[in-house]
C-alpha cells in the first residue's frame, strides 16, 4: 500500500489541478464586481442526510487558495448529518471564498455520498469478521479523495493503483498461460526486480482455488462471482493458507450472506462508481 506521504501528495495534486482547471487565469466573475479588499463569511449547509466527508479536504482547498482564510468547524468527517446542519463557517477574502467554492462543494458532495454508501454496507456487515473494500473503479484523477471517503465511511482501501500490489485477474491468467504460470512468473519477477509486493489472485471456480493453493505464495484469493455454497467450500478449502475476498455483483441484499460464508473481505466497485451526490451548499452569512 502507498504511504501516508504519497497519499497526501495525491490529494495535493487533485487540488492544484482542480483549481487550475476551474480558475484558469482568474475568477473574472468575482474580480469584476467584488473589491479585492472585501471580507466575507460563508457556511457549509447540509440539505440532505448521511455521513459527511471532505471537511479536511475542504480545509486543504481553502489553505491552497488563500492561507488567510479561517475555517470554524462544527461537524467533523465521519459524523452523521441531516437537513439544516451547518458543517463549518469559512471567513476571509470574499474573492478567495468564491474561488474555492466549487471545488469544495464538488468534492464534499461526492465524498459524502461515498462515505454514506460505505457506512451503509459497513452496518450490514456488523457482527461478522468481514470488511468492505473499495476498488480501482474510481473517477479518473479523483482516486485519492474517493478512497479517503471510503475510509471515512468505515470501509477499507484495496490497493491504491497498479503499482502498490499485484492482482492477477482472469485476463492476466489467460494471457500468461494459466494460473500456475502466472503465479510462478510473478514470483520470479518480484525476485528479479527486488520488489516486495503482495499478490492477489482471482479464482473463477473451486478448481482454480486448488491450483492457486498448490502454487503458494499468495496473500489473498479473490473469489469472483462465486455462489454462496461454493464460497463456503472455498473458505473451508483455503483455511489459514491466505486471506479470502468475495467480489462480483454483490449488493445490499446479498452482502450479509457472503459475509456469513466466512470471507475476510468483500470488495465493491459500487462504493465509488454508483453514488448520488449529497446535497450541500456554501451560502454567504
C-alpha positions in Angstrom: 0.0 0.0 0.0 1.1 3.6 -0.6 2.5 5.6 2.3 0.6 8.5 4.0 3.1 10.9 2.4 2.3 9.5 -1.0 -1.4 9.7 -0.3 -1.3 13.3 0.8 0.8 14.1 -2.3 -2.1 12.7 -4.5 -4.6 14.9 -2.6 -2.4 17.9 -3.2 -2.3 17.1 -6.9 -6.1 16.8 -7.1 -6.4 20.2 -5.5 -3.9 22.0 -7.6 -5.2 20.5 -10.8 -8.8 21.2 -10.0 -8.1 24.9 -9.2 -6.1 25.2 -12.4 -9.0 23.7 -14.4 -11.6 25.8 -12.7 -9.9 29.2 -12.2 -7.5 29.4 -15.2 -6.2 33.0 -15.4 -8.7 34.3 -12.9 -12.2 34.2 -11.5 -13.4 37.1 -13.6 -17.0 37.0 -12.2 -15.7 37.8 -8.7 -12.9 40.1 -10.0 -15.4 42.1 -11.9 -17.8 43.0 -9.1 -16.1 42.3 -5.7 -13.3 44.6 -4.4 -10.1 42.8 -3.6 -10.3 44.2 0.0 -13.8 42.8 0.6 -14.1 40.4 3.5 -16.9 37.8 3.9 -18.2 34.7 5.6 -19.9 31.6 4.3 -21.4 28.5 5.8 -21.4 24.9 4.5 -25.1 24.0 4.7 -26.4 20.4 4.6 -29.6 19.9 2.5 -29.6 16.1 2.8 -28.8 13.3 5.3 -26.0 10.8 5.6 -22.3 10.7 6.6 -20.3 13.9 6.0 -16.9 13.6 4.3 -14.4 16.0 2.9 -14.2 18.5 5.7 -10.4 18.1 6.0 -10.2 18.1 2.2 -12.1 21.5 2.2 -9.6 22.9 4.7 -6.8 22.0 2.4 -8.5 23.7 -0.5 -9.1 26.9 1.4 -5.5 26.9 2.5 -4.3 26.3 -1.1 -6.4 29.2 -2.4 -5.6 31.6 0.4 -3.7 30.9 3.6 -5.5 33.7 5.4 -8.9 32.0 5.1 -10.2 30.8 8.5 -12.4 27.7 9.0 -14.5 27.2 12.1 -15.6 23.5 12.2 -18.8 22.3 13.8 -19.1 18.8 12.4 -16.2 16.5 11.6 -15.6 13.9 8.9 -17.4 10.7 9.6 -20.3 12.2 11.6 -23.9 11.7 10.6 -25.7 14.9 9.4 -29.2 15.9 8.5 -31.0 18.7 6.7 -30.2 22.1 8.1 -26.9 21.2 9.8 -24.0 23.6 9.4 -20.7 21.8 9.0 -18.4 24.8 9.1 -18.0 28.5 8.5 -15.2 30.0 6.4 -14.2 33.6 6.6 -11.7 35.9 4.9 -11.4 37.4 1.5 -14.7 37.2 -0.4 -12.9 36.6 -3.7 -10.9 33.7 -2.2 -14.0 32.1 -0.8 -15.7 32.2 -4.2 -12.6 30.9 -5.9 -12.6 27.8 -3.7 -16.4 27.3 -3.5 -17.0 25.0 -6.5 -14.1 22.6 -5.7 -15.1 22.4 -2.1 -18.7 21.6 -3.0 -18.0 19.2 -5.8 -15.5 17.2 -3.6 -17.6 17.2 -0.4 -20.8 16.2 -2.2 -19.2 13.2 -3.8 -17.0 12.2 -0.8 -20.1 12.4 1.5 -22.1 10.2 -0.9 -19.3 7.6 -1.0 -18.9 7.7 2.8 -22.6 7.3 3.3 -22.9 4.3 1.0 -19.8 2.7 2.5 -21.2 3.2 6.0 -24.5 1.6 4.9 -22.5 -1.6 3.8 -20.4 -1.5 7.0 -23.6 -1.6 9.1 -24.9 -4.6 7.1 -21.7 -6.4 8.0 -21.8 -5.8 11.7 -21.3 -8.9 13.8 -19.2 -10.6 11.1 -15.5 -10.6 10.6 -15.8 -9.3 7.0 -14.6 -5.9 6.0 -15.8 -3.9 3.0 -13.2 -2.9 0.4 -13.2 -0.4 -2.4 -11.7 -1.0 -5.9 -9.9 0.9 -8.6 -13.3 1.8 -10.2 -12.9 5.4 -9.2 -13.3 8.7 -11.1 -10.1 9.4 -13.1 -8.0 12.0 -11.3 -10.0 11.8 -8.1 -9.0 8.4 -6.7 -7.3 9.6 -3.5 -10.3 11.7 -2.5 -12.7 8.9 -3.2 -10.7 6.3 -1.3 -10.3 8.8 1.6 -14.1 8.9 1.7 -14.4 5.1 1.9 -12.1 5.2 5.0 -14.3 8.0 6.5 -17.3 5.8 6.0 -15.7 2.9 7.9 -14.5 0.8 4.9 -11.0 -0.3 3.9 -8.9 0.6 1.0 -7.9 -2.1 -1.5 -4.7 -1.4 -3.4 -4.3 2.2 -4.5 -3.2 1.6 -8.0 -1.4 -0.9 -10.3 2.0 -0.2 -8.7 1.4 -1.0 -5.0 0.0 -4.5 -5.1 -0.1 -7.3 -7.7 -3.5 -8.6 -8.7 -3.7 -11.4 -11.2 -7.1 -11.4 -12.7 -8.7 -13.5 -15.4 -7.1 -11.8 -18.3 -3.6 -11.9 -16.7 -4.1 -15.6 -16.1 -5.3 -16.3 -19.6 -2.5 -14.2 -21.3 0.1 -15.9 -19.1 -0.9 -19.4 -20.0 -2.8 -20.3 -16.8 -2.8 -19.8 -13.0 0.4 -21.7 -12.2 2.4 -20.0 -14.9 1.1 -16.6 -13.9 2.0 -17.1 -10.2 5.4 -18.6 -10.9 6.3 -15.8 -13.3 5.1 -13.2 -10.9 7.2 -14.5 -8.0 10.2 -14.6 -10.3 9.6 -11.1 -11.4 9.4 -9.8 -7.8 12.7 -11.6 -7.1 14.4 -10.3 -10.2 13.2 -6.7 -9.5 13.8 -6.9 -5.8 10.2 -5.8 -5.1 8.1 -6.7 -2.1 4.5 -6.6 -3.3 1.6 -8.7 -2.1 0.0 -11.0 -4.6 -3.8 -11.4 -5.0 -5.1 -14.0 -7.5 -8.6 -14.2 -8.8 -10.3 -17.6 -8.9 -13.3 -18.4 -11.1 -14.1 -21.8 -9.6 -13.1 -24.3 -6.9 -10.6 -26.0 -9.2 -8.7 -22.7 -9.7 -8.7 -22.2 -5.9 -6.9 -25.5 -5.5 -4.4 -24.6 -8.2 -3.7 -21.3 -6.5 -3.1 -23.0 -3.2 -0.8 -25.5 -4.9 1.3 -22.7 -6.4 1.6 -21.0 -3.0 3.0 -17.6 -2.0 -0.3 -15.7 -2.4 -1.6 -13.1 0.0 -5.2 -13.2 -0.8 -7.5 -15.2 -3.1 -10.4 -13.3 -4.8 -13.5 -15.5 -5.2 -15.0 -13.9 -8.3 -18.8 -14.4 -8.9 -18.9 -17.5 -6.6 -22.3 -18.6 -5.3 -22.9 -19.0 -1.6 -22.3 -22.7 -1.5 -19.0 -22.5 -3.5 -17.9 -19.6 -1.4 -18.3 -21.7 1.8 -16.4 -24.5 0.2 -13.6 -22.2 -0.9 -13.3 -20.7 2.5 -13.0 -24.1 4.1 -10.5 -25.3 1.4 -8.3 -22.2 1.9 -8.4 -22.3 5.7 -5.4 -20.3 7.1 -3.3 -20.5 3.9 -4.2 -16.9 2.9 -6.9 -14.3 3.2 -10.2 -14.5 1.2 -12.2 -11.9 -0.7 -15.5 -12.1 -2.4 -16.5 -9.9 -5.4 -18.8 -9.7 -8.3 -22.3 -8.4 -8.3 -22.7 -8.4 -4.5 -25.3 -5.9 -3.3 -27.1 -4.9 -0.2 -29.4 -7.9 -0.5 -26.6 -10.5 -0.7 -23.6 -8.9 1.1 -24.6 -10.3 4.6 -24.9 -13.9 3.3 -21.5 -13.7 1.6 -20.0 -12.4 4.9 -21.6 -15.3 6.7 -19.7 -17.6 4.4 -16.6 -16.6 6.3 -14.7 -14.4 3.8 -12.3 -11.8 5.2 -13.2 -9.1 2.7 -15.9 -8.2 0.2 -14.9 -5.7 -2.5 -17.4 -3.4 -4.2 -16.9 -1.0 -7.1 -20.3 0.4 -6.4 -18.9 2.3 -3.4 -17.3 4.7 -5.7 -18.8 4.3 -9.2 -22.6 4.3 -8.3 -23.4 7.0 -5.8 -25.6 10.1 -5.8 -24.0 13.3 -4.5 -25.1 14.6 -1.2 -26.9 17.9 -1.5 -24.7 20.6 0.1 -24.4 24.4 -0.5 -22.0 27.1 0.5 -24.0 30.2 1.5 -22.9 33.7 2.4 -23.6 34.5 6.1 
